Structure formats: C-alpha cells, structure tokens
Amino acid sequence: MNEQKLPPVTQIAVVSFALIIASGIWIAAHLPKHVPIGPSVVLIALSALLVVTNVVLLARVPGFEWDRFFGVAKWSFLAYAIISGLLLYVFIHDGTRGAELVVLTLSLVIFAVHVPLLIGYTVARYPLVYE
C-alpha cells in the first residue's frame, strides 16, 4: 500500500466551521440590539484564511484526483449555494441589515465554499490512499 501523507484538510475545515459558528453565535446573542461587529469580523477573517490554507495545501498534493474532486465538488457547491441563498433570504426577510448582514453573508459564502471543498476532498483522496 502506497500511502501518501495528505494535508489535514478535514481538521482545518472543522476549525473554520467552529469560527463561523462562533461568529454567528456572537451576532445572534446581540440581536436585535446593536451588535459589536469587531469580534465577528476577526472570526470570519480567520475562517477565510483557513479556507485559503486548505486550497493551497490541496493544490500542493502531487497526483491529486482533481477530475474526481471537481466532479463531486461542483454539484456540492450548487447544493450549498442554494442552501446559503435560502438562509440569506431568511436573514433579509427577518430584517437583518447593515454590517450584521454583511458578516452573515460572508459566513454563508465561506460555508458554501468550504463544505463542497471538504466533500470533494473526501471523495478524491481515496485513490491516493488505497492505490
């Protein structure tokens, strides 16, 4: 078995999701009053940095099954883009405005990108491990 050392994509994604959830909890804890947006912005920025880190780490894996990755990730992205769009609609319909809406929208964008990346990675990594 030729087992290649793969980057910790899953672990990084879990930390990224935890940061997004913490940001959402911070905002929800303060609504409908004024939300101090600074902590949420920091959490979102860290989460976005982790998404970029995951993409860079994946791009550096030699022999990675990109065709398989994109074959799965594109449909996952479509599904999560729809889910994120529906959640954004709910936020707007509930009257969320201003900086809070921007931060929640960025959270949904990160969610809609990172989950398909994780699903595509999970499917595409197995030929590397078990060939």
N, C-alpha and C positions, 0 to 999 in steps of 0.2 A: 504494500500500500504506500503510495507516494503522497504523503500528507503534507500539504503546503501550509506554512504559517500565514493565517489570514488576519487582517486587522480587526480590532474589537468594535466592529460596526454596530452590533446589537447593543453592547454596553453603552456606547456613546449615544445611541438613539434613546435609550432609556433615560439617561441623564438629561438629554434635550427635552424629552416629553415631561419630565419632572419639573424642569424650569418653566415650561409653558403652562403647566397646571398650576404651579405656584403663582405665576403672573396672573392667571385667571382668578385664582382664589383671592389674591390681593385686591383685584378690581371689584370682584363680587362682594367682598367684605365691606367695601366703602360705598357701594351704590345704594340708594340713589343720590347720596350726598356727593360732595366734591371728592374726587379720587386723587391722592398724591401719585402722580404718574411715574415719577423717577424710578422707584424700585421695579416696576413692571417693564420699563424701557431697558433697564440693565439686564433683567432676566431674559427678555426677548433677544437682546443683542448677544448674550451668551449662548442662547439656544441656536440662533442663526449661525454663530461661529462654529458650533458643533456640527451643524448640517454641512457647512463648507468643509470642515475637517473630515467628515465621513466621505464626502465626494472625492476629496484629494487622496485619502487613503485607498479608496476603491480604485481610483484611476492608476494607482501605482502597483496594483496587483498584476503580475505577469500572467498571461494566459487566462484572464478572467472571461467568463462566458457572457460577453456583452450582448450578443443576439438574444440569448435566453433572458438576460436581465431586462432588456428593453421590451421584449415580448410580453413579459409579465407586468413590468412597472408602468407601461403606458396605459394599460387597462385599469390598473390600480389607481393611477393618477386621475383618470377620468372619474372613477367612482368617488374618490376622496375630494376631488374638485367640486363635484355635485353636492356632497355632504357638507363641505365647507361653505359653499354658496347658500345652502339652506340655513345653516347656522348663522351666517351673516345676515340673511333676510330676517331671521328671528331677532337678532340684536337690533337691527334698524327698526323693525316693527315695534319692538318694545321701547323705543325712544332713546336708545343709546346714541350719543352724539359726541363730536369733538375728539379730543385726544384719546378718550377711552375707546371709541370706535376704531380709531387708527390702530391702537395697540391690539385690540381684539382681532382686527382684520389681519394684522401681521402674524399673530398667533395662528390663525387659521391657514395662512399661506405656508407657514413652516410645517404645520400639521399635514397639509395637503401635499407637501413635497417629501417630507421625511418618512411618512408611512409607506408610500409606494417604493421609495428607495430601500427601505428595510425589507419589504416583501420581495422586491426584485433580487436583492442580495441573498435572501434566504433561499430562493429557488436556484439562482445561478451559482451559488457556492458549492453545491453538492458534486457537480462533475469534477471540481478541483480536489475535493477531499477523497472521493471514492474511486477515482480512476486508477 
